[in-house]
């Protein structure tokens, strides 16, 4: 939009309603000063976090407002980031955000206590996994004869499967 007085780029836009009619005035900063309209040199410093916190407290409640201000000192994740993504940044978050997890964890984990993931089949239950673990150990110990036998055993299982 251009200034209505000098054709430079307008940076001050005024709208007024009089008797049901709308009047608009578009001026550049210099023409606005000449007209006695002084635009601010800079926008006011709005502390967005404070505004968001106040909105949360006034609309949802104090507990959520307190949680919204929580930040994990270990990983820097904010409680509201966790709520948005559903993911923690580190194990410490369980302790830091404990007050806000009471109703949430059962939905995510099926339990109120997170115990981590466990394999569906224990490694000892699978002979193939056991052979592979022994093969790795043999290689680390540089027992290449045993490693070759274990490798051959694994290959023969592959052909029989």
C-alpha positions in Angstrom: 0.0 0.0 0.0 1.3 3.5 -0.8 1.1 6.7 1.2 -1.9 8.8 0.2 0.2 12.0 0.3 3.6 11.2 -1.2 3.4 7.7 -2.8 6.1 6.1 -0.6 5.3 2.9 1.1 2.7 3.4 3.8 3.5 2.2 7.3 0.7 3.9 9.3 -2.8 2.7 8.6 -5.8 4.3 10.3 -9.4 3.2 10.0 -12.3 5.3 11.4 -16.0 4.8 11.2 -18.2 7.9 11.1 -22.0 7.6 10.7 -21.7 4.1 9.4 -19.1 5.0 6.8 -15.6 3.6 6.9 -12.7 6.0 6.3 -9.1 4.8 5.8 -5.9 6.8 5.9 -2.6 5.3 4.7 0.6 7.3 5.4 4.3 6.8 5.4 6.1 7.5 8.7 7.3 11.0 7.6 3.8 12.1 6.4 2.3 10.7 9.6 4.7 12.8 11.7 3.8 15.9 9.7 0.1 15.2 10.3 0.8 15.0 14.0 0.4 11.2 14.2 3.5 9.8 15.8 3.9 6.1 15.2 5.8 4.2 17.8 9.5 3.8 17.1 9.3 0.1 17.9 6.6 -2.4 18.8 6.0 -2.9 22.5 7.9 -5.7 24.0 5.3 -8.4 24.6 6.5 -11.2 26.7 4.8 -14.0 24.8 5.5 -16.6 27.4 3.9 -14.5 30.1 0.8 -13.8 27.9 0.4 -17.5 27.2 0.9 -18.5 30.9 -1.8 -16.0 31.9 -4.2 -17.3 29.3 -3.6 -20.9 30.4 -4.1 -20.0 34.1 -7.3 -18.0 33.4 -8.9 -20.5 31.1 -7.7 -23.9 32.3 -6.7 -23.5 35.9 -3.7 -22.9 38.2 -2.3 -26.4 38.2 -2.0 -26.4 34.4 -0.6 -22.9 34.6 2.1 -24.2 37.0 2.8 -27.2 34.8 3.0 -24.9 31.7 5.9 -23.1 33.4 7.8 -26.3 34.1 11.0 -27.0 32.2 13.2 -30.0 32.7 16.7 -28.8 33.8 18.3 -31.9 32.3 17.0 -31.7 28.7 15.2 -28.4 28.4 11.8 -29.9 27.4 8.8 -27.8 28.5 5.7 -29.5 29.8 3.6 -28.0 27.1 6.0 -29.3 24.5 5.5 -32.8 26.0 1.7 -32.4 25.9 1.9 -31.3 22.2 4.3 -34.1 21.0 3.6 -36.8 23.6 7.3 -37.4 23.9 9.7 -36.7 26.8 13.3 -35.5 26.3 14.8 -37.6 29.0 13.9 -40.0 32.0 14.1 -37.0 34.4 11.0 -35.6 32.8 8.9 -38.2 34.7 10.0 -36.7 38.0 9.8 -33.1 36.9 6.3 -33.4 35.3 4.9 -35.9 37.8 1.9 -33.7 38.9 0.7 -33.5 35.3 1.1 -37.2 34.4 -1.5 -38.8 36.7 -4.2 -39.0 34.0 -1.9 -39.0 31.0 0.4 -42.0 31.5 -2.3 -44.7 31.5 -3.4 -43.4 28.1 0.1 -43.5 26.6 1.6 -46.6 28.4 -1.5 -48.5 29.6 -0.2 -48.1 33.1 0.5 -45.2 35.5 4.2 -46.3 35.7 6.5 -46.4 32.7 8.8 -49.5 32.8 10.4 -49.1 29.3 10.2 -51.5 26.5 11.0 -55.2 26.8 11.6 -57.6 23.9 8.7 -59.9 23.0 11.1 -62.9 23.0 13.8 -63.0 25.6 17.3 -63.4 23.9 17.9 -66.6 25.8 14.8 -68.1 24.4 16.0 -68.0 20.8 18.9 -70.4 19.9 19.7 -68.2 16.9 20.2 -65.1 19.0 22.3 -67.0 21.4 24.5 -68.3 18.6 24.9 -64.7 17.2 25.9 -63.4 20.7 28.5 -66.2 21.1 29.8 -65.4 17.6 30.3 -61.7 18.6 32.1 -62.7 21.8 34.3 -65.1 19.9 35.3 -62.3 17.4 36.0 -59.9 20.2 38.3 -62.6 21.9 39.8 -63.2 18.5 38.9 -66.9 18.7 38.5 -67.2 14.9 38.2 -71.0 14.9 35.2 -70.9 17.2 33.8 -67.9 15.3 34.0 -69.8 12.0 32.2 -72.8 13.5 29.5 -70.6 14.9 29.2 -68.8 11.5 28.8 -72.1 9.7 26.2 -73.2 12.2 24.2 -70.0 11.7 24.5 -70.5 7.9 23.3 -74.1 8.1 20.3 -72.9 10.1 19.5 -70.4 7.4 19.5 -73.1 4.7 17.2 -75.4 6.8 14.8 -72.6 7.6 
